[in-house]
Amino acid sequence: MDATDKKALINNIELFRGLSVEEISVIADEAIERDYKEGELLFAENNPRKEIFLIAEGKVELFKSTAFGEEQRITFFTKYDFLGEGSLMEDSPHSTSARAFERSKVLAINSELFRSSGSIAVVILSNITKVVSRRMRYANTKMMNATAQYESGKTRREHDLLGEREVPYEYYYGVQTLRALENFNISGITLNFYPDFIISLAIVKMAATKANYELGILPKEIADAIVMACQEIMDNRYHSHFVVDMIQGGAGTSTNMNANEVIANRALEIMGKEKGQYEFCHPNNHVNLSQSTNDAYPTAIKIALIKANEKLVDVLQDLIKVLHKKAKEFSKVIKMGRTQLQDAVPMTLGQSFLAFAVTMEEEVQLLNRTSALFLEVNMGGTAIGTGINADPKYGDKVIPYLRTITGMEIRLARNLVEATQDTGDFITYSSALKRLATKLSKMSNDLRLMSSGPRAGLNEINLPPMQPGSTIMPGKVNPVIPEVVNQIAFKVIGNDLTVSMAAEAGQLELNVMEPVIVQSLFESIEMLKNGMKVLAYRCIDGITANEEQCKQTVQNSIGLVTALNPFIGYDASTLIAKLALESGRSVYELVLEKQLLSKQELDCILAPENMIH
């Protein structure tokens, strides 16, 4: 890039608004052009902050590592975006990493330049303050889109059925979303809590646009702009503008219009127009063409739930691996099995953990089987399934695009009227989530019991201590991780009841209660996913066995007589059990005293390997 190109790029970046021509020239002279190959890091988490990066070409991915060693994508940056501005404000290391998602050209500017020039620093820090302020406002909404947004205080006038309203100029949503914000300040859980849902809305709009263009009912310029806007949203951009509450009246219309307005306004910018110039690209006439909320919204829900289920199953698989690891580790630790909290027969601690693993494996199969129901969608049914305002060929055109974009085997429902009013798939999947939650809670109960004590309980295992357990009892450590998993289960079970009641409340050709169904399912998935991560890595992975304690309970247990039953008979076994209970003496000692078996025979029968299969 020559000096002119550098200046042009800098002038188009919000961070440098308000600088003079001379100041822009100073920055351009110091800017270093760099080319990054796909996958190459611009900067890494925990490394010193030294530079600000301006993107001239390509796409840069911002991500961070979780406590569990996974990568979490935060957002993408493209042309005219900047990152690394934190180097001007603090000396702490990078809290995230950035890498080229594709071949990219970047200008890197050493932050010392801005520190050494007071006039430049004042302007840039003022602009950064606006960015930070905007990010703080969205901090309570788990905003995933961290790209810069400048606010000028300008507004644009939009109108709908109810009249005209002023919408902040920089916002990509419009008047109908603004009304939804005023009407539905309900749960505090907004669309941008669930990025997969936003991405799925963009997928549906992209597929619809491509089908409409193929049918010849949408001009190429508009179609191309809508598709490009949808792709940007699928790349985690503009998610902060998806702001309506997950729980809303209107069967999801507010969600659908939030998507339509954001996509339309971004498409207008791509076309070189201003936000709100809907005569060129309209939220309803173009973005929502051939659709109704009643087919676009549930289709997006189903795609998002399939994606969310994949992530849930991945976490469940990790939990299963940890359980198998512990099963192997404890395979030689003999302990007492119990039924109805009473001594039963010996087993190994490894068998307990293997049983946990196997029961969780069953849930993987069930979750995948029930989530596959979401592959059937009602696109083209529009309002009630009759297909009004959609080309008769539209349904068959849009499905292949959905398949291509998602990589899923999506299919059209055989009866769109039935599919538009039916919520049975949500009931079935919610039940699978409830079953998983119930099993996790039961396993957590078992872990709490096995770790009870340490002096006056079972004390078979030690859970890793996570935090002090009492403000009044020194030295007490509680099983806080299993306890929180119990509480997650209670919430998921409650959400399942909500789904059932909402599904039952549907009337005639549409179920208007889908928003609370959706919110309940996404919340259950998110809580289960987070709970299983914590359970696997902050509890089960660190469990140790109290082998001697386990062995002593077996040796002292009256339950040993069950193993003797085939050799001395039921009546004699009952007598030995009664005497042991009354006298406090061991079964082993009493059998020898009564000369029911020789020591050699008794040792052979009661050897752990002979009592466990």
C-alpha positions in Angstrom: 0.0 0.0 0.0 1.3 3.5 -0.8 0.8 6.5 1.4 -2.4 7.5 -0.3 -3.9 4.1 0.2 -2.9 4.1 3.9 -4.5 7.5 4.4 -7.7 6.4 2.7 -7.9 3.4 5.0 -7.2 5.4 8.1 -9.8 8.0 7.1 -12.5 5.3 6.9 -11.9 3.9 10.4 -14.0 5.3 13.2 -11.1 5.4 15.6 -9.5 8.3 13.8 -12.5 10.5 13.3 -11.7 14.1 14.2 -8.0 14.0 13.3 -6.5 16.6 11.0 -5.0 15.8 7.6 -1.6 16.3 9.0 -2.2 14.0 11.9 -3.6 11.3 9.5 -0.4 11.7 7.5 1.8 11.2 10.6 -0.1 7.9 11.4 0.1 6.7 7.8 3.9 7.3 7.8 4.3 5.1 10.9 1.9 2.4 9.8 3.6 -0.9 8.9 1.9 -3.0 6.2 1.7 -6.7 7.0 0.3 -9.7 5.2 -1.0 -12.6 7.2 -1.6 -16.1 5.9 -4.7 -18.0 6.9 -4.3 -19.2 10.5 -1.4 -16.9 11.3 -1.7 -15.0 14.6 -1.7 -11.2 14.8 -1.4 -11.4 18.5 -1.8 -14.0 21.2 -3.6 -14.1 24.6 -1.3 -13.2 27.5 1.3 -11.5 25.3 2.1 -7.8 25.7 -0.1 -5.2 24.0 2.1 -3.2 21.7 0.2 -2.3 18.5 -3.2 -1.3 17.0 -4.2 -3.2 13.9 -6.2 -1.7 11.0 -7.7 -4.2 8.6 -7.3 -3.3 4.9 -8.3 -6.7 3.4 -9.4 -10.1 4.5 -11.0 -11.3 7.7 -9.6 -11.6 11.2 -11.0 -13.9 13.9 -10.9 -12.9 17.6 -11.0 -15.8 20.0 -10.0 -16.7 23.5 -9.2 -19.9 25.4 -11.7 -21.2 28.1 -10.8 -22.7 31.4 -11.3 -26.1 29.9 -8.7 -25.6 27.1 -11.3 -24.9 24.4 -11.3 -22.0 21.9 -14.3 -19.7 22.0 -14.8 -17.5 19.0 -15.8 -14.0 19.9 -16.2 -12.3 16.6 -14.8 -11.5 13.1 -13.2 -8.3 12.0 -13.1 -7.2 8.3 -12.1 -4.2 6.3 -12.2 -0.9 8.2 -12.3 -2.6 11.5 -9.6 -2.1 14.1 -8.4 -4.1 17.1 -5.8 -3.9 19.8 -6.9 -0.5 20.9 -6.5 -1.6 24.5 -2.8 -1.1 24.1 -3.5 2.7 24.4 -5.4 2.3 27.7 -3.5 -0.2 29.8 -0.3 -2.2 30.1 -1.9 -5.5 30.8 -1.4 -8.4 28.3 -3.9 -9.3 25.6 -7.0 -11.1 27.0 -7.8 -12.6 23.6 -6.0 -13.8 20.5 -6.5 -12.7 16.9 -5.6 -14.7 13.8 -6.2 -14.4 10.1 -9.3 -16.4 9.1 -8.3 -15.9 5.5 -5.4 -14.2 3.8 -5.4 -10.6 5.2 -3.6 -7.3 4.8 -3.3 -5.2 8.0 -1.7 -1.9 9.0 0.1 -2.2 12.4 0.8 1.0 14.3 2.9 1.0 17.5 0.9 2.4 20.4 3.9 4.5 21.4 3.1 6.8 18.5 -0.2 7.8 20.1 1.3 8.2 23.6 4.0 10.5 22.3 1.5 12.8 20.5 -0.9 14.5 22.9 -3.3 15.9 20.3 -3.7 12.6 18.5 -4.1 10.7 21.8 -6.9 13.0 23.0 -9.0 12.4 19.9 -8.4 8.7 19.7 -9.0 8.1 23.4 -12.2 10.0 23.1 -13.3 7.7 20.3 -12.2 4.6 22.3 -14.2 5.8 25.2 -17.3 5.7 23.0 -16.5 2.2 22.0 -15.9 1.1 25.6 -19.1 2.8 26.7 -21.0 0.9 24.0 -19.5 -2.4 25.1 -20.3 -1.8 28.7 -23.9 -1.1 27.8 -24.1 -4.5 26.2 -22.0 -6.3 28.9 -25.1 -7.7 30.6 -26.4 -9.2 27.4 -23.4 -11.6 26.8 -22.8 -9.6 23.5 -20.6 -11.6 21.2 -20.0 -8.9 18.6 -17.0 -6.8 19.8 -16.4 -4.8 16.7 -16.3 -1.0 17.0 -19.5 1.0 16.8 -19.4 4.8 16.7 -22.5 6.7 18.0 -23.1 10.2 16.7 -26.3 11.0 18.5 -28.1 11.3 15.1 -31.5 9.6 14.5 -33.4 8.5 11.5 -37.2 8.6 11.2 -39.0 5.4 10.5 -42.7 4.6 10.3 -44.9 1.5 10.7 -48.6 0.8 11.1 -48.8 2.7 14.4 -47.0 5.9 13.2 -43.5 7.4 13.1 -40.6 7.0 15.6 -37.0 8.2 15.8 -34.4 5.4 15.7 -30.8 6.0 16.7 -28.9 6.4 13.4 -26.2 3.9 14.1 -28.6 1.1 15.1 -29.3 -1.5 12.4 -32.6 -2.4 13.8 -35.7 -0.3 13.0 -39.0 0.9 14.3 -40.7 -2.5 14.9 -37.8 -3.7 17.0 -37.9 -0.4 18.9 -41.5 -1.0 19.8 -40.7 -4.6 20.8 -38.0 -3.3 23.2 -40.6 -1.1 24.8 -43.3 -3.8 25.0 -41.2 -6.8 26.0 -38.8 -5.9 28.7 -39.6 -9.2 30.4 -36.7 -11.6 31.2 -33.6 -9.6 30.4 -32.5 -12.5 28.2 -32.2 -11.1 24.7 -31.5 -12.7 21.3 -27.8 -12.0 21.5 -27.5 -14.4 24.5 -27.8 -17.1 21.9 -25.5 -16.5 18.9 -26.5 -19.8 17.2 -30.1 -18.6 17.1 -29.1 -15.3 15.4 -26.9 -17.2 12.9 -29.8 -19.5 12.1 -32.1 -16.6 11.5 -29.5 -15.3 9.0 -29.2 -18.7 7.4 -33.0 -18.8 6.8 -33.0 -15.3 5.3 -30.1 -16.2 3.1 -31.7 -19.4 1.8 -35.0 -17.6 1.2 -33.3 -14.8 -0.7 -31.5 -17.2 -2.9 -34.7 -19.1 -3.6 -36.5 -15.9 -4.4 -33.8 -14.8 -6.8 -33.9 -18.1 -8.5 -37.7 -17.7 -8.9 -37.1 -14.3 -10.6 -39.0 -12.3 -8.0 -36.0 -10.6 -6.3 -33.6 -8.3 -8.2 -30.0 -9.4 -8.3 -28.6 -6.2 -6.6 -30.9 -6.6 -3.7 -30.4 -10.3 -3.4 -26.7 -10.0 -3.4 -26.7 -7.3 -0.7 -29.0 -9.4 1.5 -26.9 -12.5 1.1 -23.8 -10.5 2.0 -25.4 -9.0 5.0 -26.6 -12.5 6.1 -23.1 -13.8 5.7 -21.7 -11.1 7.9 -24.2 -12.0 10.6 -23.3 -15.7 10.3 -19.7 -14.5 10.9 -20.8 -13.2 14.3 -21.1 -9.5 13.2 -23.9 -7.2 14.2 -25.1 -9.5 16.9 -25.4 -6.6 19.4 -28.3 -5.3 17.3 -30.4 -8.4 18.0 -31.9 -7.0 21.1 -35.5 -8.2 21.6 -36.4 -10.3 24.6 -36.5 -14.0 24.1 -40.0 -14.1 25.7 -42.5 -12.0 23.8 -46.0 -11.9 22.5 -46.8 -12.3 18.9 -45.5 -15.8 18.2 -42.0 -14.6 17.4 -42.8 -11.7 15.1 -40.6 -9.3 17.0 -37.6 -11.7 16.6 -38.3 -12.1 12.9 -38.6 -8.3 12.4 -35.5 -7.7 14.4 -33.7 -10.0 11.9 -35.4 -8.4 8.9 -34.5 -4.9 9.9 -30.9 -5.6 10.8 -30.4 -7.4 7.5 -32.2 -4.8 5.4 -30.2 -1.9 6.9 -26.9 -3.6 6.5 -27.9 -4.6 2.9 -28.7 -0.9 2.3 -25.1 0.0 3.4 -23.7 -2.6 1.1 -25.7 -1.1 -1.8 -24.3 2.3 -1.0 -27.5 3.6 0.6 -28.4 5.0 4.0 -30.0 3.0 6.8 -33.8 3.4 6.6 -33.9 3.9 2.9 -36.3 1.0 2.6 -37.5 1.9 -0.9 -34.3 0.2 -2.0 -34.3 -2.8 0.3 -37.3 -3.3 2.6 -37.4 -5.5 5.7 -40.8 -7.0 4.7 -40.9 -6.7 0.9 -37.4 -8.0 0.3 -35.8 -9.7 3.3 -39.1 -11.4 4.4 -40.2 -12.1 0.9 -42.1 -15.5 0.5 -42.0 -15.9 4.3 -44.1 -15.5 7.4 -42.8 -15.4 11.0 -44.8 -18.7 11.3 -42.4 -20.6 9.0 -39.1 -18.6 9.1 -39.0 -18.4 12.9 -39.6 -22.1 13.7 -37.2 -23.1 11.0 -34.5 -20.9 12.5 -35.2 -22.3 15.9 -34.8 -25.9 14.7 -31.5 -25.2 12.9 -30.2 -23.4 16.0 -31.3 -26.3 18.3 -29.5 -28.8 16.1 -26.3 -26.7 16.4 -26.8 -26.3 20.1 -27.4 -30.0 20.6 -24.1 -30.8 18.8 -22.3 -28.6 21.3 -24.2 -30.2 24.2 -23.3 -33.7 23.0 -19.6 -32.7 22.7 -19.5 -31.7 26.3 -21.4 -34.8 27.3 -18.8 -36.9 25.4 -16.1 -35.2 27.4 -17.9 -36.1 30.7 -18.1 -39.7 29.5 -14.4 -39.8 28.8 -13.6 -38.6 32.3 -16.0 -41.2 33.8 -14.3 -44.0 31.9 -11.0 -42.7 33.1 -12.1 -42.9 36.7 -13.7 -46.4 36.1 -10.3 -47.7 35.0 -8.5 -45.9 37.8 -10.7 -47.4 40.5 -11.1 -50.9 38.9 -9.3 -52.6 41.8 -10.9 -50.7 44.6 -13.3 -53.0 46.5 -16.3 -51.3 48.1 -19.8 -52.1 49.4 -22.7 -51.9 47.1 -25.9 -50.7 48.6 -29.6 -51.0 47.8 -32.1 -48.8 49.6 -29.1 -47.2 51.5 -28.5 -50.6 53.1 -25.5 -52.9 52.7 -26.0 -55.2 49.7 -23.0 -57.0 48.1 -19.4 -56.0 47.3 -18.5 -54.3 44.0 -15.6 -52.1 42.8 -15.6 -48.4 42.8 -14.7 -48.6 39.2 -18.0 -50.4 38.5 -19.8 -47.4 40.0 -18.1 -45.0 37.6 -18.5 -47.3 34.7 -22.2 -47.4 35.3 -22.2 -43.6 35.3 -20.4 -43.6 32.0 -22.7 -46.1 30.3 -25.9 -44.3 31.4 -24.5 -41.1 30.0 -23.7 -42.8 26.7 -27.4 -43.7 26.4 -28.2 -40.0 26.6 -25.9 -39.2 23.7 -28.0 -41.6 21.5 -31.3 -40.1 22.7 -30.3 -36.5 22.2 -29.1 -37.2 18.7 -32.2 -39.1 17.9 -34.6 -36.5 19.2 -32.7 -33.5 17.7 -33.0 -35.2 14.3 -36.7 -34.4 14.4 -35.8 -30.8 13.9 -34.6 -31.5 10.3 -38.3 -31.4 9.2 -39.3 -27.7 8.6 -42.4 -25.9 7.3 -40.7 -23.3 5.0 -43.1 -22.1 2.3 -46.1 -22.7 4.5 -46.1 -18.9 5.4 -49.0 -17.9 7.8 -50.9 -21.1 8.5 -49.3 -23.6 6.1 -51.4 -22.9 3.0 -48.5 -21.0 1.4 -50.3 -17.7 0.8 -48.0 -15.0 -0.7 -45.3 -17.6 -1.6 -44.7 -19.0 -5.1 -45.9 -22.6 -5.2 -42.4 -23.7 -6.2 -40.8 -21.8 -3.3 -40.8 -24.6 -0.7 -39.0 -26.9 -3.0 -36.5 -24.2 -4.0 -35.6 -23.0 -0.5 -34.9 -26.5 1.0 -31.8 -27.3 -1.1 -30.3 -23.9 -0.2 -30.9 -24.6 3.5 -29.2 -28.0 3.1 -26.2 -26.4 1.3 -25.7 -23.6 3.8 -26.1 -25.7 6.9 -24.8 -29.0 5.7 -27.8 -30.6 7.3 -30.3 -33.0 5.7 -33.2 -30.6 6.1 -36.5 -31.7 4.6 -39.9 -30.2 3.9 -42.8 -31.4 6.1 -45.3 -33.4 4.1 -48.2 -31.4 5.5 -47.4 -27.7 6.0 -50.7 -26.9 7.8 -49.9 -29.6 10.4 -46.3 -28.7 10.7 -47.1 -25.0 11.3 -49.3 -25.7 14.3 -47.4 -28.7 15.8 -44.8 -28.4 18.5 -44.4 -32.1 19.2 -40.7 -32.1 18.3 -40.0 -29.5 21.0 -41.8 -31.6 23.6 -39.8 -34.7 22.6 -36.5 -33.0 22.7 -37.3 -31.2 26.0 -38.1 -34.6 27.5 -34.6 -35.8 26.4 -33.0 -32.8 28.2 -35.0 -33.6 31.3 -33.9 -37.2 31.2 -30.3 -36.1 31.0 -30.7 -33.6 33.8 -32.4 -36.3 36.0 -29.5 -38.7 35.4 -26.9 -36.1 36.1 -28.7 -35.2 39.3 -28.9 -38.8 40.4 -25.2 -39.2 39.7 -24.5 -36.0 41.7 -26.5 -37.4 44.6 -24.4 -40.5 44.6 -21.2 -38.5 44.6 -22.4 -36.5 47.5 -23.3 -39.7 49.4 -20.0 -41.5 48.6 -18.0 -38.5 49.7 -20.1 -37.9 52.9 -18.2 -37.6 56.2 -15.3 -37.4 56.4 -15.5 -39.1 59.8 -19.2 -39.8 60.2 -20.3 -40.7 56.7 -19.4 -43.2 53.9 -16.1 -41.5 53.1 -15.5 -43.8 50.1 -14.2 -41.0 47.8 -12.7 -37.5 48.2 -14.1 -34.7 46.0 -11.6 -32.0 45.2 -12.1 -29.1 47.6 -13.3 -26.1 45.7 -14.0 -23.5 48.4 -14.5 -23.2 52.2 -17.9 -24.6 53.1 -19.0 -22.7 56.2 -18.9 -19.3 57.8 -19.3 -20.9 61.3 -17.8 -24.4 61.1 -14.0 -24.2 60.5 -12.5 -26.8 58.1 -15.8 -27.8 56.5 -15.7 -28.3 52.8 -19.0 -28.9 50.9 -19.7 -30.9 47.7 -20.5 -27.6 45.9 -20.2 -28.9 42.3 -22.6 -31.8 42.6 -24.9 -29.4 44.5 -25.0 -27.0 41.6 -25.6 -29.8 39.1 -28.6 -30.8 41.3 -30.0 -27.3 41.0 -29.4 -27.2 37.2 -31.5 -30.3 37.0 -34.3 -28.8 39.0 -34.3 -25.8 36.5 -34.3 -28.1 33.5 -37.1 -30.2 34.8 -39.1 -26.9 35.4 -38.3 -25.8 31.9 -39.6 -29.1 30.5 -43.0 -28.5 32.3 -43.0 -25.0 30.7 -42.5 -26.5 27.3 -45.3 -29.0 27.9 -47.7 -26.3 29.0 -46.8 -23.9 26.2 -47.2 -26.7 23.6 -50.6 -27.6 25.0 -51.7 -23.9 24.9 -51.6 -23.7 21.1 -54.8 -22.9 19.4 -56.1 -23.9 16.0 -53.6 -23.2 13.2 -50.7 -21.7 15.2 -49.0 -22.0 18.6 -48.2 -18.5 19.7 -46.3 -19.7 22.8 -43.2 -20.7 20.9 -41.1 -17.9 22.3 -41.2 -19.3 25.8 -40.6 -22.8 24.4 -37.5 -21.6 22.6 -36.2 -19.7 25.6 -36.7 -22.7 27.9 -34.9 -25.1 25.5 -31.9 -22.8 25.0 -31.6 -22.1 28.7 -31.7 -25.8 29.5 -29.1 -26.6 26.9 -26.8 -23.8 28.1 -27.1 -24.7 31.8 -26.6 -28.4 31.1 -23.6 -27.7 29.0 -22.0 -25.5 31.6 -22.9 -27.8 34.4 -21.4 -30.8 32.8 -18.1 -29.0 32.0 -17.8 -28.0 35.7 -18.8 -31.5 36.9 -16.3 -33.2 34.6 -13.2 -31.0 35.1 -13.7 -29.4 38.6 -15.1 -32.5 40.3 -15.0 -35.9 38.8 -11.5 -35.6 37.2 -10.0 -34.8 40.7 -11.8 -37.5 42.7 -9.6 -39.9 44.7 -10.6 -43.1 46.5 -10.3 -43.9 50.2 -9.3 -47.5 49.5 -8.8 -48.6 53.1 -12.1 -47.2 54.1 -13.8 -49.0 51.2 -12.1 -52.2 52.1 -13.0 -52.0 55.8 -16.7 -51.5 55.1 -16.7 -54.6 52.9 -15.0 -56.7 55.6 -17.3 -55.5 58.3 -20.5 -55.7 56.3 -23.2 -58.1 57.1 -23.9 -58.1 53.4 -21.1 -60.6 53.0 -23.5 -63.4 53.9 -25.1 -63.0 50.4 -21.9 -64.4 48.9 -22.1 -67.3 51.4 -25.7 -68.2 50.6 -24.9 -70.7 47.8 -22.5 -72.6 50.1 -24.1 -72.6 53.6 -27.8 -72.2 52.6 -30.3 -69.4 53.2 -31.3 -70.3 56.8 -27.7 -70.6 58.0 -26.9 -67.3 56.2 -29.8 -65.6 57.9 -28.7 -66.9 61.3 -25.1 -65.6 60.8 -26.5 -62.2 59.7 -28.7 -62.0 62.8 -25.8 -62.9 65.1 -23.5 -60.5 63.5 -26.0 -57.7 63.8 -26.7 -58.4 67.4 -23.1 -59.0 68.6 -21.2 -56.6 66.4 -18.9 -59.4 65.4 -17.9 -60.0 61.8 -19.5 -62.5 59.4 -16.1 -64.0 58.8 -15.5 -64.7 62.5 -19.0 -66.2 63.1 -18.8 -68.6 60.1 -15.5 -70.0 61.3 -16.8 -70.3 64.9 -19.9 -72.2 63.7 -17.7 -74.4 61.6 -19.9 -73.8 58.6 -16.8 -73.5 56.3 -13.1 -74.0 56.6 -10.8 -70.9 56.7 -9.5 -71.9 53.2 -13.0 -72.2 51.8 -14.1 -69.0 53.4 -11.1 -67.0 52.1 -11.7 -68.3 48.6 -15.4 -67.4 48.6 -14.8 -64.0 50.1 -11.9 -63.0 47.8 -12.9 -59.8 46.1 -12.3 -61.2 42.6 -14.6 -64.1 43.3 -17.5 -61.8 44.5 -17.4 -59.5 41.5 -18.1 -60.3 37.9 
